[in-house]
Amino acid sequence: MLVRGRIVGKSGTARFTAERTSKGVSIRVEFPGGEPLEYSVDCPCLEPLELVGLLLPAFEERLGEIEGVFVEEVEEKKSVLGRIKGLLGRRQR
């Protein structure tokens, strides 16, 4: 699963991309006028937006008080095996 959005703070807006794979969750945040922040967790049990929520205090240090987190795009990525299982499941009905 891939989630793209933005975090709006008092002093600026940062764009983020969070992705969950079978190995874990990673996030990349691009702050205005600064270096991007990249962070990953080896826990596929987390949802991408849960990781964004856990890191909000760190984002607040760079952006000031957080006014909102906005999701702009969600993309489900299915593996080839998942697609095959889905097709086989539909045919058995």
C-alpha positions as CSV (number, residue, x, y, z in Angstrom):
1,M,0.0,0.0,0.0
2,L,1.3,3.4,-0.9
3,V,-0.1,6.6,0.6
4,R,0.8,10.1,-0.5
5,G,-0.3,13.4,1.2
6,R,0.8,16.5,3.0
7,I,1.2,17.7,6.5
8,V,0.3,21.3,7.2
9,G,1.9,23.2,10.0
10,K,1.9,26.8,11.2
11,S,5.3,27.5,9.4
12,G,4.9,25.3,6.3
13,T,3.7,22.3,4.5
14,A,5.6,19.0,4.0
15,R,4.8,16.3,1.4
16,F,5.0,12.7,2.5
17,T,5.0,9.2,0.9
18,A,4.4,6.2,3.2
19,E,4.6,2.7,1.9
20,R,3.8,-0.7,3.5
21,T,5.4,-3.8,2.2
22,S,5.6,-7.4,3.4
23,K,8.8,-6.4,5.3
24,G,7.6,-3.3,7.0
25,V,6.5,0.4,6.7
26,S,8.6,3.3,5.4
27,I,8.0,7.0,5.1
28,R,9.7,9.9,3.3
29,V,8.8,13.4,4.2
30,E,10.0,16.4,2.2
31,F,10.2,19.5,4.3
32,P,10.2,23.0,2.8
33,G,13.8,24.3,2.4
34,G,15.4,21.3,4.2
35,E,16.6,17.8,3.9
36,P,14.0,15.1,3.6
37,L,13.4,12.7,6.5
38,E,13.4,9.0,5.7
39,Y,12.3,6.5,8.4
40,S,11.3,2.8,8.3
41,V,10.1,0.2,10.7
42,D,10.4,-3.6,10.3
43,C,6.8,-4.2,11.3
44,P,4.3,-4.9,8.6
45,C,1.6,-4.8,11.2
46,L,1.5,-1.0,11.1
47,E,-0.6,0.9,8.6
48,P,1.2,3.8,6.7
49,L,-0.9,6.4,8.4
50,E,-0.3,5.0,11.8
51,L,3.4,5.6,11.2
52,V,2.7,9.2,10.2
53,G,0.7,9.6,13.4
54,L,3.5,8.3,15.5
55,L,6.0,10.7,13.9
56,L,3.8,13.8,14.2
57,P,5.8,15.2,17.2
58,A,9.0,15.1,15.1
59,F,7.2,16.8,12.2
60,E,5.9,19.5,14.6
61,E,9.5,20.4,15.5
62,R,10.1,21.4,11.9
63,L,6.6,22.7,10.9
64,G,5.3,24.3,14.0
65,E,1.9,23.3,15.4
66,I,0.3,20.7,13.1
67,E,-2.9,22.0,11.6
68,G,-3.8,18.9,9.6
69,V,-2.7,15.8,7.7
70,F,-4.2,15.4,4.3
71,V,-4.2,12.2,2.2
72,E,-4.1,12.9,-1.5
73,E,-3.6,9.4,-3.0
74,V,-3.9,5.8,-1.8
75,E,-2.6,3.0,-4.1
76,E,-3.1,-0.6,-3.2
77,K,-0.2,-2.8,-4.5
78,K,-1.0,-6.4,-4.8
79,S,1.6,-9.1,-5.5
80,V,1.4,-11.4,-8.4
81,L,0.5,-14.2,-6.0
82,G,-2.3,-12.1,-4.6
83,R,-3.7,-11.4,-8.0
84,I,-3.6,-15.1,-8.9
85,K,-5.4,-16.0,-5.7
86,G,-8.0,-13.4,-6.4
87,L,-8.7,-14.7,-9.9
88,L,-8.8,-18.3,-8.7
89,G,-11.2,-17.4,-5.9
90,R,-13.6,-15.7,-8.3
91,R,-13.7,-18.7,-10.6
92,Q,-14.6,-21.1,-7.8
93,R,-17.8,-19.3,-7.0
